[in-house]
Amino acid sequence: MAQGQAISLIPVAEEVTTTQAAEILNISRPYLLRLIDRGEILFHLVGSHKRIVLKDLLEYKKIRDQNRQKGLQKLTDLSQELGLYNVY
């Protein structure tokens, strides 16, 4: 909010649609569906519609973000070792 960006408040026990889940993860809906098909994100069906428990989605996002941060740190460390990362 301090940066002028919109926020959403959602109860933790709530389920989200695939469209909402894609927005939360900042990915496309087709990519989210591929993650679901690969079993990386848990879901259940409500009729013929896929629903994701928000708590499970946020846990996936937390792990994804941690892995991303570790990968970026490895790249930074390697760049420093190779002398490619110089601060002037």
C-alpha positions in Angstrom: 0.0 0.0 0.0 2.8 2.4 0.8 4.1 1.9 -2.7 0.7 2.8 -4.2 -0.1 -0.8 -5.2 -3.4 -2.5 -4.6 -3.7 -5.3 -2.1 -6.2 -8.1 -1.6 -7.3 -9.5 1.8 -8.5 -13.1 1.5 -9.3 -15.5 4.4 -6.6 -18.2 4.7 -9.1 -21.1 4.6 -10.6 -19.8 1.4 -10.3 -21.6 -1.9 -9.3 -19.8 -5.0 -10.0 -20.3 -8.7 -7.2 -21.0 -11.2 -7.4 -17.5 -12.5 -7.0 -16.0 -8.9 -4.2 -18.5 -8.2 -2.3 -17.4 -11.4 -2.7 -13.8 -10.4 -1.4 -14.5 -6.9 1.7 -16.3 -8.4 2.0 -13.6 -11.1 2.0 -16.3 -13.8 -0.3 -17.1 -16.7 -3.2 -19.4 -16.2 -2.0 -21.9 -18.8 1.3 -22.2 -17.0 -0.6 -22.7 -13.7 -2.6 -25.5 -15.3 0.7 -27.2 -16.4 1.9 -27.0 -12.8 -1.3 -28.6 -11.6 -1.0 -31.3 -14.3 2.5 -32.0 -13.1 1.3 -32.3 -9.5 3.3 -29.3 -8.3 0.2 -27.6 -7.0 -2.6 -29.4 -5.2 -6.2 -28.9 -6.3 -9.6 -30.4 -6.1 -12.7 -30.3 -8.3 -15.9 -28.4 -7.6 -18.0 -29.8 -10.3 -15.8 -29.5 -13.3 -13.9 -26.5 -11.9 -10.4 -26.7 -10.3 -10.1 -25.0 -6.9 -6.9 -24.5 -4.9 -6.8 -24.0 -1.1 -5.2 -20.6 -0.6 -3.0 -22.0 2.3 -1.5 -24.6 -0.1 -1.0 -22.0 -2.8 0.8 -19.6 -0.5 3.1 -22.5 0.7 4.0 -23.3 -2.9 4.7 -19.6 -3.5 6.9 -19.4 -0.4 9.0 -22.4 -1.4 9.2 -21.2 -5.0 10.4 -17.8 -3.8 13.0 -19.3 -1.5 14.3 -21.5 -4.3 14.5 -18.5 -6.6 16.4 -16.5 -4.0 18.9 -19.4 -3.5 19.4 -19.6 -7.3 20.0 -15.9 -7.6 22.5 -16.0 -4.7 24.4 -18.9 -6.5 24.5 -16.8 -9.7 25.8 -13.8 -7.8 28.5 -15.9 -6.0 29.6 -17.4 -9.2 29.8 -14.0 -10.9 31.9 -12.7 -8.1 34.2 -15.7 -8.2 34.7 -15.2 -12.0 35.3 -11.5 -11.6 32.2 -10.6 -13.6 30.5 -8.8 -10.8 32.3 -5.6 -10.1 30.9 -2.6 -8.2 32.3 0.7 -9.3 
